[in-house]
Amino acid sequence: MTGCNPSSNPLELEAALYLESILTSVKRAINTGDWDDVRHFFAPEFTCQPVFRPCSSGPDVSQGLCGLEEYIKMCRSVLPAMATEIVNVVTDVDLRHGRAASFTTFRTIGVPEGVVRHSVGRFQWRRIQGEWKLTSHMSARGMEVE
């Protein structure tokens, strides 16, 4: 499911739908481990505050910001046990300032094994040299669902 601010103009709605399609491609990369087709959507300064760090030796909690390569490594470390899907996404676009934010709910299966979690996330976008780029992602762990 996707959505856009209903007061948005048609150009903002079109941009929101485009950004949401990129998130679908990123989700596919998370689930398959193949990031080649989506790397160009990330800004060089992309940062992520993940809800978990499965490849760390510490507790299963966020430990600050990481860059794209560490994020990819974390996602790959739990494959093939993990699968994630976007349950809902709403994107607010500000074309005038070249910024956008996508607010998502996710369902993740397999981290840890046999557990289903619902989480929320925020992806921030910026238009850089005419192209939309992901600049940050932050997520918050949801409840376990049986």
C-alpha positions in Angstrom: 0.0 0.0 0.0 1.2 3.5 -0.8 -0.1 6.9 -0.2 0.8 10.5 -0.7 -0.4 13.6 1.1 -3.8 14.3 -0.5 -3.2 18.0 -0.7 -0.2 17.4 -2.9 -0.1 18.7 -6.4 0.1 16.2 -9.3 3.9 16.7 -9.7 4.5 15.9 -6.0 2.2 12.8 -6.3 4.2 11.6 -9.3 7.5 12.1 -7.4 6.1 10.3 -4.3 5.1 7.3 -6.4 8.5 7.3 -8.0 10.3 7.4 -4.7 8.0 4.6 -3.3 9.0 2.4 -6.3 12.6 2.9 -5.4 11.8 1.7 -1.9 10.3 -1.4 -3.4 13.6 -2.0 -5.3 15.6 -1.5 -2.1 13.3 -4.0 -0.2 14.1 -6.5 -3.0 17.8 -5.9 -2.5 17.5 -6.5 1.2 15.7 -9.8 0.6 18.0 -11.0 -2.1 21.4 -9.6 -1.1 21.8 -8.1 -4.7 22.4 -4.4 -4.3 23.9 -3.7 -7.7 20.7 -2.2 -9.2 20.0 0.1 -6.3 23.3 1.5 -5.2 23.0 4.6 -7.4 19.8 5.6 -5.5 21.9 6.3 -2.4 23.7 9.6 -1.7 27.4 9.3 -0.9 26.6 10.7 2.6 23.8 8.2 3.3 23.5 7.1 6.9 21.3 4.5 8.5 20.3 4.0 12.1 19.3 0.4 12.0 16.9 -1.2 14.4 19.3 -4.2 14.9 22.9 -5.1 14.1 22.8 -8.8 13.5 26.5 -9.0 12.6 27.6 -7.3 15.8 28.6 -9.1 18.9 26.6 -6.8 21.1 22.9 -6.9 22.0 20.2 -6.8 19.3 19.8 -3.0 19.5 20.8 0.0 17.4 24.3 1.1 18.1 24.4 4.4 16.2 24.7 5.4 12.6 26.3 3.4 9.8 26.9 4.0 6.2 25.6 2.1 3.1 28.3 -0.6 3.0 27.9 -1.6 6.7 24.1 -1.6 6.2 24.4 -3.9 3.2 26.8 -6.2 5.2 24.2 -6.3 8.0 21.4 -7.2 5.7 23.4 -9.9 3.9 24.5 -11.4 7.3 21.0 -12.6 8.0 20.1 -14.0 4.6 18.4 -16.3 3.7 16.6 -16.5 7.0 15.3 -12.9 6.9 12.5 -11.6 4.6 11.0 -8.1 4.9 8.0 -6.5 3.2 6.7 -3.0 3.1 3.2 -3.0 4.6 2.5 0.7 4.1 4.3 3.8 2.9 3.4 7.4 2.8 5.7 9.9 1.1 5.6 13.7 1.6 7.4 15.6 -1.2 8.6 19.2 -1.1 9.5 19.8 -4.8 10.4 23.5 -4.1 13.2 22.5 -1.7 14.1 19.2 -3.4 13.4 17.1 -0.3 11.1 14.3 0.6 10.4 11.8 3.4 8.9 8.3 3.2 7.3 6.9 6.3 7.0 3.1 6.3 5.7 0.2 8.2 7.5 -3.1 7.6 7.0 -6.7 8.5 10.2 -8.7 9.0 10.4 -12.4 9.4 13.4 -14.3 10.6 15.4 -11.9 12.8 15.6 -13.8 15.1 14.6 -17.1 13.5 10.9 -17.8 13.7 9.9 -14.3 14.8 7.8 -11.8 12.9 8.2 -8.2 13.7 6.5 -5.0 12.7 8.7 -1.9 12.5 8.4 1.7 11.4 10.9 3.6 9.4 11.7 7.0 7.9 13.6 7.4 4.6 14.8 10.9 3.8 15.4 12.0 0.2 17.1 14.9 -1.4 17.3 15.9 -5.0 20.9 16.1 -6.0 21.9 17.3 -9.5 18.3 16.6 -10.7 18.2 13.0 -9.2 16.4 11.8 -6.1 18.9 10.2 -3.6 18.3 8.5 -0.3 20.2 10.4 2.3 19.2 8.6 5.5 17.1 5.8 7.0 16.0 5.4 10.6 13.8 2.6 11.9 12.3 1.7 15.2 11.6 -1.9 16.3 8.0 -3.0 16.6 6.4 -5.7 18.5 6.8 -9.4 18.0 3.8 -11.0 16.3 3.1 -14.7 16.4 
